[in-house]
Each structure stands twice: as structure tokens, then as C-alpha cells.
Amino acid sequence: MKILTIYSKCKMSKYIQTLKLVVFKGLGNEDLDQFWFVVRAVWEAQGVIDDNIKKATLVSALQDHALTWYINHSNNNSNAGITDIQAALKT
């Protein structure tokens, strides 16, 4: 399983915090629930509440089939929120 490293400035210190985000390719052997768990944990740890920032983080973790799906989905549903994207990925 590939891991992306996301760097963010920690709110409470001047140190750089490193959080690892799982790469999701949309292959049959990947666990979508595990992927969403990690992504949400990263958002929570970074204090991300804005849907646009969440989408940018999400897109950075998608590759291959999953990224192609997202591009097609976002072209048809440009206003889709994170909950909509998660529900659509499960179908």
C-alpha cells in the first residue's frame, strides 16, 4: 500500500507535523472504509473543516481508476460535497 505524506504547520507549535495519507487507486483489493477512516483522521488532525480543502486533499490521494472516476464524477457534479463523493464512491 502506497502512502502519501502531507505536511502541515501545526496550530499549537512551530514544528512541522507529518501526516500520512493512504493512496487509493480504486482496485478491487483495496478497503474503501479504511481509506475514508485515514482521510478523515488526517482532516481532523489538521483541523480541516472546509469542503474545498477536503476535496483537494482527497484528490491528492486518488490515482489510476479512482482518479479517473473522480474526474468524471466532478465534471458531472461540480457542487458535490464530501458526503456525496463518499456515497458515490461506494456505488
N, C-alpha and C positions, 0 to 999 in steps of 0.2 A: 504494500500500500504506500503510495507516494504521499508526502507531506509538504505543504507549502508553509513557509514561515512568514508570519505577519508581524511587522514591527509597529509598535505604538508607544507614544510617550505616556507614561503612567501619570495619572492625575495627581497622585499624592507624593510623587517623588520626581527627582530629576533623572532617574535611571531609565534606560530603555527596557521595556518589557517585551519579551518574545513569546508569541502565541502561535501554536502550530495548527494549521487548518488542513484537514484531510482533502485530498484531491478526489473528486467524484467524476467518473467517466461514463456512467450510465450502463455499465456492463452487468450481466446477469448475476455475477458472483459478488457484487457489492451490496452492502447493507444501507439502504436509504435512511432508515431510522437512526442508525449510528452516525451517519453523515450529518443529519439535522441536529442531533444531540451535540456534536462537536461544534458545528457552526453557531448554534445558539449559545453555547458556553463561551465561545470567543466574543460574540456580541455582548454578552453580559459582562464578561471580564473587562472589555474595553469601554463599557458604558454606552454602547451604540443603541440609540432609540430611533434614529431617522431611517425610514424605509429606503431612501435613495442610497445611503451609505451601506445598509444591509445588502441591497441588490448588488452594489459594486463589489463588496466582499464575496458575496455568493458567486458572482460571475468569475471572479479570480480563482475560484476553487473548481470550476467546471472545465472539463476537457472532453475531447472526442464526441461521442454520441450525445452526452449530456449538454455540452456547449452548443452543439448544432440544434438540439431540441429547444434550448433556451432562446437562441436567436430567433428561431421560427415562432416560438410562443410569444416573445416580447414584441415581434413585429405585428402580430395579430392582437395583442393585449397590452398595449404600451402603458396602461394605467394599472396593471395588475400589481397588487401588494404582495408582500412576502407570504401571507397565508394563502393567497390564491396560487402563487407559484408552487408552494409546498403541496397543496392539494392536487394541482395539475401534474406534478412530477410523479405522484403516486398512482396516477391512472395509466 
